[in-house]
Amino acid sequence: MEFTTTAEPIVRLIEEFGKLPGIGPKSAQRLTYYLLQSPPERVETLAEAIRGIKQGLRLCSVCLNITDSETCIICCDDNRDRSKICIVEEPADILPLERTRKYRGLYHVLHGVISPGDGVGPDDIKLNELIMRIQKGGIDEVILATNPNLEGDATAMYIQRLITSPQIQVTRLARGLPFGGDLEYADDVTLSRALEGRQSI
């Protein structure tokens, strides 16, 4: 992207916005000029919020979601059903599931999927932590909520083989989700139906 007649700070911000997923050149330019015309305190608030997500955040000691404390707000909630664990690929997948208000159990974040083509094996994601949680007992259902694509399906099948206890029901979100789609972008109604219609595997 060439902006030969534009001030360097503006060019730099447009280029940085353009690196974000889902932000094209026009959106990057529109965001930049919006901030340029905004009051200084609004820009500073945004800058502080961006800095804040890289400072003081950590992984929850239970589910490996991103949190600012030892244990995330979901794992600390005594009203959650601790006998159920919903397995997701990334922290961003928890938000749409929570919006449905149909699931009141706990989560486990894998931070990736098994993808041999990309050099990602079982030891490269948070599977050992999952097995340790299950071995502690008290779990009667594991819900596989990996994305409906080749890598997500392969990861779900691998996890299913790892869970050998007959006392634990392993379910998968119903196929209301389109193949190749991401949980993060699914609408609330589709996700609600996928949760309610989850099937044993």
C-alpha positions in Angstrom: 0.0 0.0 0.0 1.6 3.3 -1.1 0.7 6.7 0.5 3.5 8.9 -0.8 1.7 12.2 0.0 0.5 11.2 3.5 2.3 11.9 6.8 4.4 9.0 8.0 2.4 8.4 11.3 -0.8 8.1 9.3 0.8 5.7 6.8 2.2 3.6 9.6 -1.2 3.3 11.4 -3.0 2.4 8.2 -0.5 -0.3 7.5 -0.8 -1.7 11.1 -4.6 -1.7 10.9 -4.3 -3.5 7.6 -2.5 -6.4 9.2 -5.5 -7.2 11.4 -7.8 -10.0 10.3 -10.9 -8.8 8.5 -9.5 -5.3 8.0 -9.0 -4.3 4.3 -7.2 -1.2 3.0 -10.3 1.0 3.0 -11.3 -0.1 6.6 -7.8 0.5 7.8 -7.8 4.0 6.3 -11.3 4.7 7.7 -10.2 3.6 11.2 -7.1 5.7 11.0 -8.9 8.9 10.0 -11.6 8.3 12.6 -8.9 8.2 15.3 -7.2 11.2 13.8 -10.4 13.2 14.3 -11.2 11.8 17.8 -10.5 13.6 21.0 -7.0 12.8 22.5 -8.6 11.1 25.5 -10.5 8.6 23.3 -7.3 7.7 21.5 -5.4 7.3 24.8 -8.1 5.1 26.2 -7.9 2.8 23.1 -4.1 2.8 23.4 -4.3 1.8 27.1 -6.8 -1.0 26.3 -4.4 -2.4 23.6 -1.4 -2.2 25.9 -3.6 -3.8 28.7 -4.2 -7.1 26.7 -0.4 -7.7 26.6 0.3 -6.8 30.2 -0.9 -8.8 33.2 -2.8 -11.5 31.3 -2.1 -15.2 31.8 -3.7 -18.5 31.2 -6.2 -19.8 33.7 -4.7 -22.5 35.9 -7.8 -24.7 35.3 -9.1 -24.3 31.8 -6.3 -22.4 30.1 -8.6 -19.5 29.0 -7.0 -16.1 29.0 -7.5 -14.2 32.3 -6.0 -11.5 34.5 -6.0 -13.7 37.7 -4.9 -17.2 38.7 -8.3 -18.7 37.8 -10.7 -17.3 35.3 -14.2 -16.0 36.1 -15.9 -19.1 34.6 -13.9 -21.6 36.7 -14.4 -19.5 39.8 -18.2 -19.5 39.4 -19.7 -22.0 41.9 -22.9 -22.1 39.9 -21.2 -23.8 37.0 -21.7 -27.6 36.4 -18.3 -29.0 37.1 -19.2 -32.4 35.8 -19.1 -31.1 32.2 -16.1 -29.9 30.2 -16.6 -28.3 26.7 -13.4 -28.5 24.7 -12.6 -25.5 22.3 -9.7 -24.7 20.1 -9.1 -21.1 21.1 -10.1 -18.7 23.9 -12.2 -16.7 21.3 -14.5 -19.8 20.9 -15.8 -19.5 24.5 -17.5 -16.1 23.9 -20.0 -17.2 21.3 -20.8 -20.4 23.4 -21.4 -18.2 26.5 -23.7 -15.9 24.5 -26.1 -18.7 23.9 -26.8 -19.1 27.6 -27.4 -22.8 26.9 -24.2 -24.2 28.5 -23.4 -23.9 32.2 -20.4 -26.3 32.5 -16.7 -25.6 32.4 -14.3 -25.3 29.4 -10.9 -26.5 28.3 -8.9 -24.5 25.7 -6.6 -26.5 23.5 -4.8 -23.5 22.0 -4.7 -25.1 18.6 -5.6 -28.3 16.8 -3.7 -31.3 15.5 -2.5 -30.5 12.0 0.4 -32.7 10.8 0.6 -30.6 7.6 1.5 -27.6 9.7 3.8 -29.6 12.0 1.4 -29.5 14.9 1.0 -32.7 16.8 -0.8 -33.7 20.0 2.1 -32.6 22.2 1.9 -29.1 20.7 -1.6 -28.3 22.1 -3.0 -28.5 25.6 -4.0 -32.1 25.6 -1.9 -33.3 28.5 -3.6 -30.7 30.7 -7.0 -32.0 29.6 -6.1 -35.6 30.5 -4.9 -34.5 33.9 -8.2 -32.8 34.5 -10.2 -35.8 33.5 -8.1 -38.1 35.6 -8.9 -36.1 38.7 -12.5 -37.4 38.4 -15.9 -35.9 38.7 -16.4 -35.5 35.0 -19.4 -37.2 33.4 -19.5 -35.5 30.0 -16.9 -34.1 27.6 -18.3 -32.0 24.8 -16.1 -31.7 21.7 -16.6 -28.2 20.3 -13.7 -28.1 17.9 -14.4 -26.3 14.6 -16.2 -28.4 11.9 -13.2 -28.8 9.5 -10.6 -31.5 8.8 -8.3 -30.4 11.6 -11.1 -29.9 14.1 -12.6 -33.3 13.3 -9.2 -35.0 13.5 -8.5 -33.4 16.9 -12.0 -34.4 18.2 -11.4 -38.0 17.1 -8.0 -38.1 18.8 -9.5 -36.8 22.1 -12.3 -39.3 21.9 -9.8 -42.1 21.7 -7.9 -40.7 24.7 -11.0 -40.9 26.9 -11.3 -44.5 27.8 -13.6 -44.3 30.9 -17.1 -45.7 30.2 -18.4 -43.4 32.9 -17.6 -40.3 30.7 -20.0 -39.5 27.9 -18.2 -38.0 24.9 -20.5 -35.7 22.7 -20.0 -33.5 19.7 -21.8 -30.4 18.7 -24.6 -31.1 16.3 -24.0 -30.4 12.7 -26.0 -27.2 12.6 -22.5 -25.7 12.0 -21.4 -25.5 8.4 -18.3 -27.6 7.5 -15.3 -25.4 7.3 -16.9 -22.7 9.5 -15.4 -21.4 12.7 -17.2 -21.4 16.1 -16.1 -17.8 16.6 -18.3 -16.6 13.7 -21.4 -18.8 14.2 -24.6 -17.0 15.1 -26.2 -17.5 18.5 -29.2 -19.5 17.3 -27.1 -22.0 15.3 -24.8 -22.4 18.3 -27.7 -22.9 20.7 -29.1 -25.7 18.5 -25.7 -27.3 18.1 -25.4 -27.4 21.9 -28.9 -28.7 22.5 -28.6 -31.3 19.8 -25.1 -32.5 20.7 -24.6 -36.2 20.0 -22.7 -39.1 21.6 -19.8 -40.3 19.6 
